[in-house]
Amino acid sequence: MAAWIVRAGRVGEREGWAIEHSVAGGGFTEITDLAGCQSSNETRELVARCIPAAKPKRIQNFAGQLWALKGRIQVGDVIVMPLKTSKTLAIGRCISGYLYQPETDPSRRHSIGVKWERTDVPRSAVKQDLLYSLGAFMTICGVSRNDAVWRLEQVIETGSDPGSRSLHIAPVSTPSDDTETIDSTEVDAIDIGAITQDAIRSHLIENFKGHQLSELTAAILRAQGLSCVVSPPGPDKGIDITVGSGPLGIDSPRIIVQCKSETGQVGSEVVQKLQGAIATTGADQGLLVAYGGVNKPARDLLNNQQFKIKVWDADGLIEAMLAVYPRLDGEIRAEIPLKQVWTLVVGDE
């Protein structure tokens, strides 16, 4: 049994197709049918014929990924598709081997069958070391470090990563340790943006729990120019922060904030409690801050509340924080020390 990352496009353009049709794959539009390839070398030869002007490293890179799709991924293997559109993870199992469909969209011709068991696993439900491995930038690659296969199976079963069973976890170096290409050549390619986001998310989840999350959220809202009153620790009756504007802090927008620091998705009862607090206080809007986001029943309830209630999951909180980071209180910045770095963008298939 093995585990594999199979991405769905540079901006997630194949994600809906993959989930709806129970498949994984796509991309590599210049490459023809792999059905006749019985080895990695034959796959490399086919790729070289299809893109003769490509440099050897690109040919080898494509061949390694395509041979994984054609010859290495087996029925029963765990498949992970990081979703760029929702910043969550889809996880399932391979149920059928390589299929080439020449009559369809060129970006969807190479695929395998997958039964998607979970399509909205929050990244906050996965521990940092495993997230690092999932940050490999290639479209298709294997994941094996730190008990990855067992842990991903546990995520399928429970929705949460229990961590490695080993008492001696190998130190994290780069995701290239998990990246398989032909001739055992490793391609050092990681998604720096995703790795950075995961590291910040893990830091917040570890260090800003319970009342601390309320304090962080209030600091962000104050940096946006709003007035905030944070409820003291303890029972809050659905109100963690009361937000307003103007000289007295009671002008519109008047916002009630509820904060949930658990890493799992919260349910509709939390949304209903926030709705009640908004109605009781006469607030204009509500903000639900939940590291793990909300589950489907809660999303269904929120569909008609788009101009009334906003949800910040861990990534939404990070986005809001980064937008005002230079204006945050010095103590908060000391607890979340960040440095902006410019880097070249490496494209994927």
Secondary structure as UniProt FT lines:
FT   STRAND          3..6
FT   TURN            10..11
FT   TURN            13..14
FT   HELIX           15..20
FT   TURN            21..22
FT   STRAND          23..25
FT   TURN            29..30
FT   TURN            35..36
FT   HELIX           40..50
FT   TURN            52..53
FT   HELIX           56..67
FT   HELIX           68..72
FT   TURN            75..76
FT   STRAND          78..83
FT   TURN            84..87
FT   STRAND          88..100
FT   TURN            102..103
FT   HELIX           106..108
FT   STRAND          110..122
FT   HELIX           123..125
FT   HELIX           128..133
FT   TURN            134..135
FT   STRAND          140..143
FT   HELIX           145..147
FT   HELIX           148..158
FT   HELIX           175..178
FT   HELIX           182..184
FT   HELIX           192..207
FT   HELIX           211..223
FT   TURN            224..225
FT   STRAND          227..230
FT   TURN            237..238
FT   STRAND          241..245
FT   TURN            247..248
FT   STRAND          251..260
FT   HELIX           268..281
FT   STRAND          285..290
FT   TURN            291..292
FT   HELIX           296..302
FT   TURN            303..304
FT   TURN            306..308
FT   STRAND          309..312
FT   HELIX           314..324
FT   HELIX           325..327
FT   HELIX           330..335
//
